[in-house]
Amino acid sequence: MVQLKSPREIETMAAGGKILAATHQRVREAVKPGVSTMDLDQIAEDFIRSHEGATPSFKGLYGFPATICSSINEEIVHGIPSPKRVLKEGDVVSVDIGVFYGGLHTDSANTWAVGVVDEKTAKLLTVTKDALEAGLAAAVVGNHVGDIGNAIETVVLKGGFAVVRELVGHGVGHLMHEEPQVPNHGKPKRGMKLVHGLTIAIEPMVNAGSANTRTLGDKWTVITIDGKRSAHFEHTVAVLNEGPRVLTR
């Protein structure tokens, strides 16, 4: 069911989103060769819990064991933090985090280079980030979910990359995953019409090679089928009459 949010609820989500943005900044500062994904997880959890009333959204969600999803190189999403997963020079790591604050969730993700990366990887990150911005710009009252997906996919294809189709953005707020689903591909004026008070997580997942994926034996980590790299950027946005308001900058 689609759950529209009141002005008060959107302000609460913005407050949670501010904590979430600051959490990403703390994690980003720690991303360097020799750091484990478990180290990043601990930094994120400690920082979120240092804010009164804030807790990690992901920990325990559907049985997920950690605060962050940490996905390295060919891992697209849902990587489980581990002391054995140590970042190396030239890697990329995607970090997806949720914050529960004031009874409401916000959700965002970033992909960061570890040290210096090759030119194609750098382009992958830039194009995916640009695709997110295009999707956010399309999140206006009167547009449809398909307009968001079309805006994202247009940027990705122009950049020479592939959109992951099995994984989608989503409504967010009272639950981490609400209706509607927000695919990263689509046709203009198709799908649910966007209305004032809708809060959604827009999250392009973009592969350097094939769009196809497979899930590892841990039943969480989704990877590219050809072993090529992937990037993931995400923001929570409120669709408002005055225009889209990104709540997790």
C-alpha positions as CSV (number, residue, x, y, z in Angstrom):
1,M,0.0,0.0,0.0
2,V,1.2,3.5,-0.8
3,Q,1.6,5.6,2.3
4,L,1.7,9.3,1.7
5,K,3.5,11.4,4.4
6,S,2.3,14.5,6.2
7,P,4.5,17.6,6.4
8,R,5.4,16.6,10.0
9,E,6.5,13.1,8.9
10,I,8.6,14.5,6.1
11,E,10.4,16.8,8.5
12,T,11.0,13.8,10.7
13,M,12.4,11.9,7.8
14,A,14.6,14.9,6.9
15,A,16.0,14.8,10.4
16,G,16.8,11.1,10.1
17,G,18.2,11.7,6.6
18,K,20.6,14.3,8.1
19,I,21.9,11.6,10.5
20,L,22.2,9.2,7.6
21,A,24.1,11.7,5.4
22,A,26.5,12.3,8.3
23,T,26.9,8.5,8.7
24,H,27.9,8.2,5.1
25,Q,30.5,10.9,5.5
26,R,32.0,9.1,8.5
27,V,32.2,5.9,6.6
28,R,33.7,7.6,3.6
29,E,36.5,9.1,5.6
30,A,37.4,5.5,6.8
31,V,37.5,4.0,3.3
32,K,41.1,3.2,2.5
33,P,43.3,0.2,1.8
34,G,43.6,-2.2,4.7
35,V,40.2,-1.4,6.3
36,S,37.7,-4.2,6.5
37,T,34.0,-3.9,5.7
38,M,33.3,-4.9,9.3
39,D,35.3,-1.9,10.4
40,L,33.1,0.3,8.3
41,D,30.0,-1.4,9.7
42,Q,31.1,-0.7,13.3
43,I,31.8,3.0,12.5
44,A,28.3,3.3,11.0
45,E,26.5,1.6,13.8
46,D,28.3,3.5,16.5
47,F,27.7,6.8,14.8
48,I,24.0,6.2,14.2
49,R,23.4,5.1,17.8
50,S,25.2,8.1,19.1
51,H,22.1,10.1,18.1
52,E,19.3,9.8,20.6
53,G,16.4,7.9,19.2
54,A,18.3,6.7,16.0
55,T,18.9,3.1,15.2
56,P,20.2,1.2,12.1
57,S,17.3,0.2,9.8
58,F,19.0,-2.8,8.3
59,K,20.2,-4.7,11.3
60,G,17.8,-7.6,11.7
61,L,15.6,-6.5,8.7
62,Y,14.6,-9.8,7.1
63,G,17.3,-11.4,9.2
64,F,20.2,-9.2,7.8
65,P,23.0,-9.3,10.4
66,A,24.6,-5.9,10.0
67,T,24.1,-2.1,9.9
68,I,25.4,-1.6,6.4
69,C,25.4,-3.5,3.2
70,S,29.0,-3.4,1.9
71,S,29.5,-4.6,-1.7
72,I,33.0,-4.7,-3.3
73,N,33.8,-4.5,-7.0
74,E,31.5,-7.1,-8.8
75,E,29.2,-7.2,-5.8
76,I,26.1,-5.1,-6.7
77,V,24.2,-5.0,-3.4
78,H,23.6,-6.7,0.0
79,G,27.2,-7.7,0.7
80,I,27.5,-8.7,4.4
81,P,30.3,-6.9,6.3
82,S,33.2,-9.2,7.4
83,P,36.6,-8.8,9.1
84,K,37.9,-10.9,6.2
85,R,36.7,-8.5,3.5
86,V,39.6,-6.1,3.5
87,L,39.7,-3.2,1.0
88,K,42.6,-2.9,-1.5
89,E,43.9,-0.1,-3.6
90,G,41.9,0.2,-6.8
91,D,38.7,-1.4,-5.4
92,V,35.3,0.2,-5.3
93,V,33.0,-0.4,-2.3
94,S,29.2,0.3,-2.3
95,V,27.8,1.2,1.1
96,D,24.0,1.1,1.6
97,I,22.7,2.4,5.0
98,G,19.3,3.0,6.5
99,V,18.4,5.0,9.6
100,F,15.2,4.6,11.7
101,Y,14.4,7.8,13.6
102,G,11.1,9.1,15.0
103,G,9.2,6.1,13.7
104,L,10.3,6.5,10.1
105,H,13.1,5.1,7.8
106,T,15.4,6.8,5.4
107,D,17.7,4.9,3.0
108,S,20.8,5.9,0.9
109,A,23.8,4.5,-0.7
110,N,27.2,5.6,-2.1
111,T,29.9,3.9,-4.1
112,W,33.5,5.0,-3.3
113,A,36.8,4.4,-4.9
114,V,39.5,2.9,-2.6
115,G,42.5,5.0,-3.5
116,V,43.0,5.4,-7.3
117,V,40.8,3.4,-9.7
118,D,41.1,2.9,-13.5
119,E,39.4,5.2,-16.0
120,K,36.5,2.9,-16.8
121,T,35.7,2.4,-13.1
122,A,35.8,6.2,-12.5
123,K,33.4,6.7,-15.4
124,L,31.1,4.0,-14.0
125,L,30.8,5.9,-10.7
126,T,30.2,9.2,-12.4
127,V,27.6,7.9,-14.8
128,T,25.7,6.1,-12.0
129,K,25.7,9.2,-9.8
130,D,24.5,11.3,-12.8
131,A,21.8,8.7,-13.4
132,L,20.6,9.1,-9.8
133,E,20.5,12.9,-10.2
134,A,18.4,12.5,-13.4
135,G,16.0,10.2,-11.5
136,L,15.6,12.6,-8.6
137,A,14.9,15.5,-11.1
138,A,12.1,13.4,-12.6
139,A,10.4,12.9,-9.2
140,V,7.9,15.6,-9.7
141,V,4.2,15.7,-9.1
142,G,2.3,14.7,-12.2
143,N,5.1,12.5,-13.6
144,H,5.0,8.7,-13.3
145,V,7.3,6.1,-11.9
146,G,8.2,5.3,-15.5
147,D,9.5,8.8,-16.0
148,I,12.1,8.2,-13.2
149,G,13.2,4.9,-14.6
150,N,13.4,6.3,-18.1
151,A,15.5,9.3,-17.0
152,I,17.9,6.9,-15.2
153,E,18.3,4.4,-18.0
154,T,18.8,7.2,-20.6
155,V,21.9,8.4,-18.7
156,V,23.2,4.9,-18.2
157,L,22.9,3.8,-21.8
158,K,24.4,7.0,-23.1
159,G,27.4,6.3,-20.8
160,G,27.8,2.8,-22.2
161,F,26.7,0.8,-19.2
162,A,23.8,-1.5,-18.2
163,V,21.0,-1.0,-15.7
164,V,20.3,-3.9,-13.3
165,R,16.7,-4.8,-13.8
166,E,16.0,-7.4,-11.1
167,L,16.5,-4.8,-8.3
168,V,14.5,-1.7,-7.9
169,G,14.0,1.4,-5.8
170,H,10.9,1.6,-3.5
171,G,8.7,3.6,-1.3
172,V,10.1,4.2,2.2
173,G,9.0,5.7,5.5
174,H,6.9,3.7,8.0
175,L,8.5,0.6,6.5
176,M,11.9,0.3,4.9
177,H,10.2,-1.1,1.8
178,E,6.8,0.4,0.8
179,E,4.9,0.7,-2.4
180,P,5.5,1.7,-5.1
181,Q,8.4,-0.2,-6.7
182,V,10.7,2.2,-8.6
183,P,12.5,0.4,-11.4
184,N,15.7,2.0,-12.9
185,H,14.2,1.6,-16.4
186,G,10.9,2.3,-17.9
187,K,8.8,4.3,-20.3
188,P,7.5,7.9,-19.7
189,K,4.0,8.2,-18.4
190,R,3.8,4.6,-17.4
191,G,3.3,3.2,-13.9
192,M,2.0,5.0,-10.8
193,K,1.4,8.7,-11.0
194,L,3.6,10.7,-8.6
195,V,1.6,12.7,-6.0
196,H,2.4,15.2,-3.2
197,G,3.6,13.5,0.0
198,L,5.1,10.4,-1.7
199,T,8.5,9.4,-0.3
200,I,10.6,7.0,-2.3
201,A,14.1,5.7,-2.5
202,I,15.6,6.1,-5.9
203,E,18.7,3.8,-6.4
204,P,20.3,3.1,-9.8
205,M,22.5,0.0,-9.8
206,V,24.7,0.0,-12.8
207,N,27.0,-2.6,-14.2
208,A,30.1,-2.1,-16.4
209,G,29.3,-5.3,-18.4
210,S,26.1,-7.4,-18.5
211,A,23.0,-6.3,-16.7
212,N,22.5,-9.9,-15.5
213,T,23.1,-10.9,-11.9
214,R,23.3,-13.9,-9.6
215,T,23.0,-14.4,-5.8
216,L,25.8,-16.0,-3.8
217,G,25.4,-18.9,-1.4
218,D,25.0,-16.6,1.6
219,K,21.6,-15.8,0.0
220,W,22.2,-12.1,0.3
221,T,25.1,-10.9,-1.9
222,V,24.1,-10.1,-5.4
223,I,26.9,-10.0,-8.0
224,T,27.4,-9.3,-11.7
225,I,27.2,-12.5,-13.7
226,D,30.3,-11.7,-15.7
227,G,32.4,-10.5,-12.8
228,K,32.6,-6.9,-14.0
229,R,32.2,-4.0,-11.6
230,S,29.0,-2.4,-10.4
231,A,28.1,0.9,-8.8
232,H,25.1,1.9,-6.6
233,F,23.9,5.4,-5.5
234,E,20.7,6.1,-3.7
235,H,18.8,8.9,-2.0
236,T,15.4,9.2,-0.3
237,V,13.3,11.9,-1.9
238,A,9.9,13.5,-1.0
239,V,7.7,14.3,-4.0
240,L,6.2,17.7,-3.2
241,N,4.1,20.3,-5.0
242,E,7.0,22.7,-4.9
243,G,9.4,20.1,-6.3
244,P,11.4,17.1,-5.2
245,R,13.1,17.4,-1.8
246,V,16.1,15.1,-1.3
247,L,16.0,14.0,2.4
248,T,19.4,12.3,2.6
249,R,21.8,14.9,1.1
